[in-house]
Amino acid sequence: MRQLRIRVLSGIFAVAGVLAWAVARLWDSYGSLPGVPFAAPVVLAAIAAVLAATALSLRSRLKAQRERQPGAKGVDPMVAARAVVFGQASALVAAPVAGMYGGVGVFLLTNGLDGGSRGGQALYAGLSVLAGLAVVAAGLLLERVCRLPEDEDDEGGPGAAPA
């Protein structure tokens, strides 16, 4: 399984933001733009909390297992693999979602905050971006925690010719 790259996630975030800004601008010219739900930042923050709790739990269990502490509860390799998939999937979904809310938020801010409804929507969009970025960070942390230690004996990787 390949490790996620921050550049790829940043690109996904940026493309989704630009597309969301363009769609919001087009949608607003034809009618009223749908609102950003209040639950969006709450749900994203809850997912980030679950990912972070899983990462911290697995990190302490793996550390105890590596140090061979008595009574250490080991980590099943399938649990670690599922945790990596959970972290990667969450980061890959949260990047475009955060970009989408970022694009809508930029549109709301640049087109004037006439009245309290657009100001509230811009606030919810901004909080959703922050919570989405927290999901990405927690997903990357979970992926890093479950990474296998590199083997120092095998410097060149499989099939490498000795120097």
N, C-alpha and C positions, 0 to 999 in steps of 0.2 A: 504494500500500500504506500502511495506517495504522500509525502508531507505537504501540507498546504503552504503556499507562499503568500506572504503579506502583499506583495505586489499584485498578484492575481486578484486577491480579495479587494484591494484598493481600486483596481480597474473595474471590477464588477460594481463596486459601490458608486464610482464616478459615472459609469455608463447608465446605471439605473437612475441616478440623480438627474442627469441631463434629460433622459427620456421622460421621467416623471414630470420635470419642469415643463417640457414641451407639451405633454399631454394635458397637464393642468392648465396651461395657457390656452390651448385649443378648446378644452372643455369649458373653461370659464367664458370664452367668447361666444359659445353657443347656448349657454345657460348657466345654471348655478353649479359650482364645484361641490362635490360631495365632501362632507366634513371628515376630519380625522377623528377616529373613535377614541373616546377616553380610555378604553381598555387596552389600546395598542401599547403604550409604554409600560403598563402594569404587567401584561402578559410577557412582553420581552424581558422585563426585569426579573420576573419569576423564572423564566427559562435560564437566564444568566445565573441566578442564584443556585438553581439545581445543578448546572454545569460546574460552577465553582465549588459547590459542596462535594460533588462527585470527584473532582480533581484533587481536592485537599484530602479527602478520605483515602483515595487510592494512593496518593503520594505518601501518606503516613504509613499505610499498610505495606507498600513496596519498600520503604526505607527500613521498617522493622524486619521485613523478610531478608533484605540484603545484609543487614547487620546481624542476622541470626539471633535475634532477641528471643528469650524463652517465652513461649506462649504466643508468639507472633502469628497472626492470622494471615495466611498466604492469599495471593490473588490468583484466581483461576485464569489461565491464558485467554479463554473465551470471553470472560468478563472484561478483561483489558481490551481485547479486540473490539468488543461491542461498544465499550466506552470511547474508543478512538473513532469508530464510525459515528457514534452519537455526537461527538465533538465536531468532527469534520462536517457532518450534515447540517448541524446547527449553524456553524460558521458560514457555510455556503448558502444557506437560506437567509440568514440574518444580514449578510452584506447587501444583497439587492433590496431587501425590505428597508434597511436603514437608508440606503440611497434613495429609494422611492419617497420615504417620508422627508428626507433632506431636500429633494427636488420640490416637493409640494410646499415645504416650509420656506424655501427661497422664493418661490412664486408668491406666496402669501405676503412675505416681507417686502418684496420689491413692488408689488402692486398696491401698496397702501393698506393700512390696517383700519379701514373704515368701520367703526363700531367695535363692540366687544366680541362678536362672534369670530371674526377673522383673527383677532389677537389671541383668543383662546385656542383656535385651531393651530396657529403658528406655534404656540407654547406646547401643545400636545405633539406636534410634528417634531419640534426640537427635542423634547423628552424621549420620543420614540427613536430618534437618531442616536441619542446617548445610550439608551437601553439596548439598541441593536448593536452598537459598537461594543458594549459590555458582553453581549452574547458572543460576538466574534472573539473577543479577548479570552473569555472563559473557555470557548471551544478550542482555541489554540493552546491554552494552558493545559487542558485535558489531554490534548494530543501529545504535548511535550512530556507530560508526566508518564504516559504509557509507552513512550519510545523505548526501544530496547537499547541497552548500553552497547556502544561500539566495541568491536573486538580489536584490541591493540596488536594481536599477532598477525592479523590479516590486513596489512596496510593498504594494499592496492585493490582489495576487493576480490571477488571470485574470478578466477581465470587470469589474474595478474601475473606477469612474468617477474621472476626475482631480478633484482638489480645487480 
